[in-house]
Amino acid sequence: MSIRWKHWLVLAAAGAALAAGPAIVAAQDWPTKPVRIIVPFPPGGTTDIIGREVGHRLSTAFGQPFVVENRAGASGNIGMELAARAPADGYTLVVGAPQTLTINPYLFKLPFNPRTDLAPIVIVASVPNILVVNPSLPVQSVQQLIDLAKKEPGKLAYGSSSVGGTPHLSAEMFKMMAGVDILHVPYKGSAPAISDLLGGQVQIMFDNMPAILPQVKAGKLRALAVTTPKRSPSVPELPTMIEAGVPGFESQGWFALLAPTGTPQPIIDKINREVNRMLQTDEFKAKLVALGAEPVGGSPADFAAHIQSESDRWGKVIKTAGIKAE
C-alpha cells in the first residue's frame, strides 16, 4: 500500500469520526429535557396503556420526563403524521401498532409514508385480540354466537376501536370465515366502543386484551375466545378461535416505539437497549402479563423486518375482503 493511499485512509477515517462525533455526543447527553411520546389514539386503549407504562420506566431510567401526548383522529394518522413531521432530535417518539404502520397505508391516501418517515426502534409487546360479547347476548361459546348470527343475519352489531385496526380486521375475518352477517359500528378508540358494548348499543367486539380484560375480569363482559394460535397465559381458561371452531383464525396486535427518520442512530440504539433491559425485568414482565400482553424486544432491524411481513399479510386480507376506509 502506498504512503499516499495510507494517508488518504487516515484522513477518511478521521473525517468519519468527526462526522459521527456530534451524534455520539448528542446520544451521550440525551435526554437533557422532557421527551414526548405521541399516542395516536385516545386515552384508555391498549396503545395508550403500553405507551404510559414504557414512558414511566424511561423517565426513571433517564432522569427526564417522558410525557404521553394523545393525538387521536383519522384512525391514528393524525398522531403518526405529527411524529413524522417532528424534529429528528430524539425528543419526539411515537407508539406504533399494526394499524398505523401496516394497515392504514392500504386504506388511506396518506400525506406521509410511515415506512420511510419513521425510524423503527423496538417492539415492546404483543397482545392477543379477544372476542367478547355483552352478557345479555344468549351465547356462551363462539359456535353459539355463529349459530345466533346465522339465525338473525344483519341484526347483531359489533363495535371496533377504529376502521382498519386489528380488532376491525379480526371481526371482518370472522365474518368471512364463519359465513355470518354482522353490522360494523366503528368508534374513535377502544374506550367509547367498550362503553357502548357495556351499554348494549353493540353486542359483540374484538379488542386488544389489555383494553378489554378488566371488564371481563369484573364480570361486565363475557369472553368467548382469544385470537392467537396458542392460549394466553393471562386467561388460560379461554380457548383460541381455532379451538372454538374457526380453523386457521389468527390475529394479534403489537405495540412499538418509533422516532422521526433522521433521529441520530446512537439515540435510537440507546432507547432500544433500555427497553430491552426493562423487558427482561420480572416486574415489567409481570405487569405486561397482567395487562394481557407479552414482552417482545429485539433490534431495530428485527422491527423493520416485522413491519414488512405484517404489511404483506394484512395487505392480502384487506384486498381479499375488499375493506375500505369509511
FIZA-287910 format. One record per residue (C-alpha): x, y, z. Coordinates in steps of 0.001 Angstrom, whole numbers, always signed. Layout:
BEGIN
R, x, y, z
R, X, Y, Z
...
This chain:
BEGIN
R, x, y, z
R, +0, +0, +0
R, +1430, +3382, -996
R, +2105, +6145, +1519
R, -342, +8386, -331
R, -3109, +5724, -122
R, -2416, +5181, +3595
R, -2600, +8931, +4138
R, -5988, +9080, +2370
R, -7360, +6261, +4522
R, -6254, +8045, +7703
R, -7911, +11267, +6556
R, -11120, +9423, +5597
R, -11287, +7709, +8971
R, -10681, +10980, +10744
R, -13412, +12643, +8689
R, -15873, +9885, +9514
R, -15051, +10179, +13201
R, -15585, +13920, +13098
R, -18902, +13491, +11274
R, -20098, +10924, +13784
R, -18806, +12896, +16718
R, -21806, +15231, +17194
R, -24262, +12319, +17045
R, -22257, +10342, +19592
R, -22028, +13339, +21906
R, -25765, +14007, +21450
R, -26554, +10416, +22427
R, -24310, +10609, +25486
R, -26002, +13781, +26700
R, -29540, +12810, +25631
R, -32022, +13484, +27112
R, -31416, +16927, +28595
R, -35101, +17944, +28525
R, -38546, +16266, +28513
R, -39317, +13784, +25736
R, -42827, +13494, +24353
R, -44344, +10159, +23407
R, -47174, +10631, +20926
R, -50007, +8132, +21273
R, -52147, +8407, +18107
R, -55301, +7179, +19849
R, -57471, +8367, +22776
R, -56664, +7551, +26410
R, -57760, +4159, +27698
R, -56865, +1948, +24735
R, -54010, -523, +24570
R, -51716, +1833, +22660
R, -52176, +4408, +25428
R, -51715, +1860, +28237
R, -48478, +472, +26771
R, -47183, +3966, +25960
R, -47689, +5179, +29520
R, -46080, +2079, +31043
R, -42997, +2475, +28860
R, -42879, +6252, +29351
R, -42915, +5881, +33130
R, -39973, +3495, +33059
R, -37966, +5558, +30568
R, -38477, +8598, +32807
R, -36996, +6678, +35718
R, -34115, +5290, +33653
R, -33054, +8554, +32002
R, -33974, +11111, +34668
R, -36172, +13229, +32389
R, -39966, +13234, +31977
R, -41317, +11147, +29088
R, -44699, +12777, +28606
R, -47507, +10973, +26776
R, -49439, +13185, +24369
R, -52667, +11715, +22988
R, -53256, +12968, +19437
R, -56197, +10926, +18224
R, -58061, +11102, +14935
R, -58220, +9715, +11403
R, -57583, +6124, +12531
R, -54284, +7125, +14115
R, -52985, +9015, +11087
R, -53025, +12461, +12747
R, -50685, +11441, +15533
R, -48420, +9450, +13224
R, -48065, +12363, +10808
R, -47306, +14699, +13710
R, -44477, +12387, +14739
R, -43216, +12010, +11172
R, -43020, +15813, +10797
R, -41369, +16406, +14188
R, -37689, +17380, +14510
R, -35452, +14326, +14362
R, -33635, +15178, +17575
R, -34681, +12351, +19887
R, -37266, +14409, +21756
R, -40306, +13020, +19935
R, -41240, +9353, +19949
R, -44451, +7671, +18832
R, -46191, +4426, +19752
R, -46886, +2461, +16587
R, -49186, -513, +16046
R, -50232, -2740, +13121
R, -52980, -347, +12090
R, -50877, +2783, +11841
R, -47811, +1144, +10295
R, -49001, -1783, +8168
R, -52737, -1359, +7567
R, -53560, +2329, +7081
R, -51296, +2680, +4018
R, -53680, +287, +2233
R, -56793, +2199, +3315
R, -55869, +5873, +3107
R, -54033, +8244, +816
R, -51547, +9416, +3423
R, -49611, +12705, +3293
R, -46626, +10867, +4764
R, -45061, +7420, +4476
R, -44795, +5559, +7785
R, -42241, +3193, +6241
R, -39801, +5956, +5255
R, -40674, +8902, +7521
R, -40404, +6999, +10815
R, -37461, +5017, +12148
R, -38205, +1747, +13992
R, -36740, +1454, +17491
R, -38195, -1615, +19199
R, -41346, -3718, +19529
R, -42389, -3534, +23166
R, -45176, -6092, +23439
R, -47622, -8245, +21535
R, -51199, -8869, +22568
R, -53981, -11224, +21527
R, -57279, -9853, +20425
R, -60140, -11270, +22431
R, -63723, -11892, +21323
R, -66235, -10602, +23884
R, -69995, -10142, +23990
R, -72449, -8247, +26136
R, -73683, -10665, +28846
R, -77270, -10096, +27719
R, -76484, -11945, +24489
R, -77620, -15562, +24967
R, -74376, -17209, +23884
R, -71691, -18992, +25880
R, -69355, -20029, +23067
R, -68106, -18992, +19648
R, -70217, -21682, +17988
R, -73361, -20431, +19724
R, -72529, -16911, +18516
R, -72159, -18175, +14966
R, -75461, -20017, +15206
R, -77254, -16920, +16525
R, -75731, -14672, +13865
R, -76831, -17067, +11131
R, -80316, -17243, +12624
R, -80593, -13437, +12714
R, -78463, -12131, +9814
R, -77726, -8409, +9962
R, -79374, -7919, +13359
R, -76271, -8177, +15536
R, -73686, -5393, +15610
R, -70031, -5328, +16540
R, -68050, -2315, +17653
R, -64433, -1607, +16744
R, -61851, +833, +18068
R, -61325, +2238, +14562
R, -61586, +1394, +10894
R, -58694, -812, +9837
R, -57302, -1797, +13225
R, -56618, -5436, +14032
R, -59868, -5576, +16088
R, -61819, -4466, +12993
R, -59942, -6813, +10662
R, -60357, -9655, +13162
R, -64123, -9197, +13077
R, -64202, -8999, +9297
R, -62076, -12130, +9072
R, -64501, -13821, +11493
R, -67451, -12837, +9298
R, -65763, -14296, +6219
R, -64537, -17496, +7840
R, -67755, -18186, +9788
R, -70079, -17064, +6998
R, -72084, -14606, +9118
R, -73561, -11153, +8530
R, -72868, -8740, +11411
R, -73079, -4934, +11249
R, -69880, -2933, +11821
R, -70047, +157, +14063
R, -66657, +1942, +14166
R, -65626, +4209, +17062
R, -62781, +6620, +17732
R, -60856, +4453, +20151
R, -61420, +1459, +22391
R, -62906, +3356, +25325
R, -66063, +4649, +23559
R, -66536, +1311, +21793
R, -66315, -585, +25078
R, -68706, +1914, +26671
R, -71366, +1198, +24057
R, -70693, -2540, +24315
R, -71325, -2346, +28062
R, -74480, -344, +27386
R, -75779, -2823, +24821
R, -75722, -466, +21822
R, -73483, -3075, +20160
R, -73385, -6715, +21214
R, -70007, -8003, +20026
R, -66427, -6808, +19923
R, -62919, -7965, +19171
R, -60355, -5864, +21017
R, -56790, -5953, +22250
R, -56701, -7831, +25518
R, -55205, -5069, +27739
R, -58082, -2717, +26912
R, -60894, -5237, +27382
R, -59611, -7666, +30023
R, -60510, -5507, +33082
R, -64184, -5546, +32036
R, -64039, -9318, +31568
R, -62456, -9862, +34975
R, -65101, -7596, +36538
R, -67841, -9774, +35038
R, -69226, -6953, +32918
R, -68422, -8643, +29597
R, -68338, -12297, +28564
R, -65169, -13504, +26835
R, -65505, -16303, +24271
R, -62022, -16815, +22789
R, -58573, -15372, +22080
R, -57274, -14887, +18542
R, -53724, -16193, +18927
R, -52676, -19729, +17836
R, -51999, -20657, +21480
R, -53935, -19834, +24631
R, -52933, -16726, +26527
R, -51234, -17128, +29930
R, -53352, -14195, +31115
R, -56598, -16129, +30551
R, -55583, -19781, +30093
R, -59177, -20912, +30504
R, -60219, -19231, +27244
R, -59994, -21314, +24059
R, -58393, -19997, +20910
R, -60632, -19195, +17955
R, -59177, -22281, +16277
R, -60114, -24478, +19237
R, -63550, -22830, +19318
R, -64336, -23998, +15808
R, -62895, -21426, +13365
R, -59948, -23236, +11735
R, -56998, -21084, +10683
R, -58149, -17985, +12564
R, -55175, -15954, +13836
R, -54749, -12275, +14694
R, -52787, -10273, +17225
R, -51719, -6735, +17950
R, -48297, -5361, +18820
R, -47046, -2041, +20126
R, -43717, -425, +19412
R, -41644, +2742, +19626
R, -40526, +4763, +16616
R, -38870, +8144, +16055
R, -38786, +10573, +13123
R, -36432, +9383, +10395
R, -33073, +11079, +10811
R, -33022, +10759, +14586
R, -29367, +10031, +15449
R, -28758, +6284, +15448
R, -26919, +6398, +18789
R, -30092, +7789, +20404
R, -32252, +5111, +18785
R, -29794, +2452, +19984
R, -29786, +3937, +23488
R, -33593, +3725, +23725
R, -33561, +230, +22218
R, -31071, -1028, +24815
R, -33075, +402, +27711
R, -36406, -1004, +26512
R, -34821, -4427, +26006
R, -33348, -4193, +29503
R, -36700, -3323, +31094
R, -38399, -6146, +29199
R, -36089, -8596, +30973
R, -37139, -7481, +34450
R, -39563, -9703, +36331
R, -41563, -6652, +37431
R, -42252, -5397, +33902
R, -42904, -8893, +32576
R, -45485, -9410, +35325
R, -47059, -6036, +34537
R, -47426, -6924, +30863
R, -48907, -10340, +31622
R, -51395, -8702, +33988
R, -52413, -6450, +31103
R, -52776, -9431, +28775
R, -49594, -8652, +26831
R, -46296, -10459, +26290
R, -42835, -8833, +26035
R, -41106, -8870, +22642
R, -37984, -6681, +22327
R, -35290, -7145, +19694
R, -33276, -4832, +17466
R, -34412, -2003, +15169
R, -33631, -4328, +12249
R, -35889, -7014, +13727
R, -38674, -4447, +13980
R, -38173, -3294, +10379
R, -38442, -6886, +9126
R, -41620, -7389, +11178
R, -43208, -4295, +9639
R, -42533, -5725, +6176
R, -44031, -9147, +6928
R, -47077, -7688, +8692
R, -47658, -5254, +5839
R, -47650, -8102, +3341
R, -50044, -10192, +5464
R, -52635, -7518, +6235
R, -52470, -6143, +2715
R, -53678, -9504, +1409
R, -56532, -9600, +3960
R, -57674, -6079, +3096
R, -57623, -6694, -638
R, -59352, -10070, -397
R, -62090, -8735, +1885
R, -62471, -5501, -69
R, -62161, -3414, +3103
R, -62189, +337, +2556
R, -61920, +3324, +4871
R, -65371, +4588, +5919
